[in-house]
Amino acid sequence: MEQVLSFFFEYKDAIFIIALSIFLGIEVISNVPAVLHTPLMSGANAISGVIIIGGIILVGHADLSRFSLDLVLGILALVFGTLNVVGGFAVTDRMLEMFKKKKK
Amino acid sequence: MDKILTTISGVDFTVGSALLELSYLIAALLFVWGLKLLSHPETARRGNLWAAGGMGLAMITTLLLHKDSAGQGIQMMNVMIIIVFIGVGAAIGWIAARKVKMTAMPQMVSIYNATGGGASMLVALLEYPAAAAGDIGSILVTVLGLIIGSVAFSGSLIAFGKLDGRVGDIMKPFMTYLNLVLMIATLGLGAYIVFSPNEPSEMLWAIYSLTGLALIYGVMFVMPIGGADMPVVISLLNSFTGIAAAMAGFIYNNEAMILGGILVGAAGMILTVLMCKAMNRSLINVIIGAFGGGGAAIDREHGTIKEITLSDAAVLLSYSQKVVIIPGYGLAVAQAQHIAHELDTILENKGVEVKYAIHPVAGRMPGHMNVLLAEADVPYEQLVEMDDINPDMPNVDVAIVVGANDVVNPAAYDDPSSPIYGMPIIDAHLAKNIIIMKRGMGKGYAGIENFLFFNDKTRMLFGDAKKSITSLVNEIKSM
């Protein structure tokens, strides 16, 4: 019990952020009409591409003076993240464009 | 930029790092705002752009202002490399996103989900040595990010393969146990890494084994899940990718990543729950139990199948007041969404009111059918959700079921032994007349007999959906 409490205390900021973000996520998304489920999902998917920041940091501080597996994997993470972000937002926009154009 | 403003708890505080954190705050707020706008039809497109803007901002400020623990910024050479590879990824992503067919949208989303999960996996893998030198919390988030990211990566790739028809469903009874063993092994090894007192350099074998195990688990976890359950799996994997990104956010202490990731995780979870509800099944049931075969009571009187000719169908539709089209994935497979729109236009011109009744799990991902019909220029006001159309069904003159089966199966109401008993369906059986367009007498994904086909009010129109509707449109035109 004491260990759990001390863990909570040590990481309380993180735990607060998690708890509040979950609540926020549920509030923001709930009651979304079924029409928008697919674009919402692909838009959310693009946001999860925020991992690209990790890729930028990895490659940004990588040692370029020598070739290493880490560098290759870092670049792969960067490309993966970019695909997720650019592809995700682009495909969402394309879907929503279709919804938009036929206002009567 | 590098002038130290103050020192808070031993950390030097520069203008640059303050601006960077500020940009992350703005990015996080833009993600929330974007998602909020995305949940309303009128504002959705703007919402997507706002979220994309937040992402662009966070990427640029990271590139310009991020410093490693030694206070060293990103070198020019590294910046060049990053820009080149972002350029490559962006070009591929953009072109693929522009070219993909709307029917293939679930595959596309699965692929992008896989790349996101893969990036999280790689980031956690590469950051492990640094994280391992830190406290138990940083090891924990790294290990969690690694596991969840790997499962999302390999799982999404298998989901892509299934949606694209490259990977079949493989379900053997022993797989349930195998998956359980794999899951326990993965979590156990993860816990061992977190709590092991060994030096990080001695744990590299474990971290690579963990990655391998999690990747295998991802494959095995999606492998037995059947086609009809795809909307649930895609939502769940989407949620995983978000959580994995959030874990990486903890590694870097980056609030934009944490908030963005958790938002996506929560959104994916909600959609997962919605999809499960729409199929009247629990998440555990989807993951563990295979769907289909057995269970169905076949003892009832079948009655007879009655066909309808094209000209009779044309007359029936032309003299109706209210027509509801109930599309299923068969419509998408036949690429019949455009001709369906032609049918509804020609009927509307004759003064017939036409609506589309969309079941929540019609298609291969949540809301997929709406996207397909929108692509065919059907105004979204004409697309009606199940709960809104059902009370009106008894007033409907003709319900046309196109390539749908389980979502209109009345066994959901009256056959407690049926696997779909209790699943919410579109009440096609309440309409005054029912026309069912089907390729043949095959069963739906769930493999269950559908007594709607034998209903006295039902008439069958066999053939490919696109051809049938095209002939029907020509028939009505020539009247």
Interface residues (C-beta under 8 A of the other chain):
Chain A: F7 E10 Y11 A14 I17 I18 S21 I22 L24 G25 I26 V28 I29 S30 N31 V32 P33 A34 V35 L36 H37 T38 P39 L40 M41 S42 G43 A44 N45 A46 I47 S48 G49 V50 I51 I52 I53 G54 G55 I56 I57 L58 V59 G60 H61 A62 L64 D70 L73 G74 I75 L76 A77 L78 V79 F80 G81 T82 L83 N84 V85 V86 G87 G88 F89 A90 V91 T92 D93 R94 M95 L96 E97 M98 F99 K100 K102 K103 K104
Chain B: A27 F31 V32 G34 L35 K36 L38 S39 H40 P41 A44 R45 G47 N48 L49 A51 A52 M55 A58 M59 T62 L63 H66 D68 Q72 I74 Q75 M77 N78 V79 I81 I82 F85 I86 V88 G89 A90 I92 G93 W94 A96 A97 R98 V100 M102 M105 M108 V109 I111 Y112 N113 T115 G116 G118 A119 S120 L122 V123 L125 L126 E127 D135 G137 I234 S235 N238 T241 G242 A244 A245 A246 A248 G249 F250 I251 Y252 N254 E255 A256 M257 I258 L259 G260 G261 I262 L263 V264 G265 A266 A267 G268 I270 L271 L274 I358 P360 M365 P366 G367 H368 N370 V371 A374 E375 D377 V378 P379 Y380 E381 L383 E385
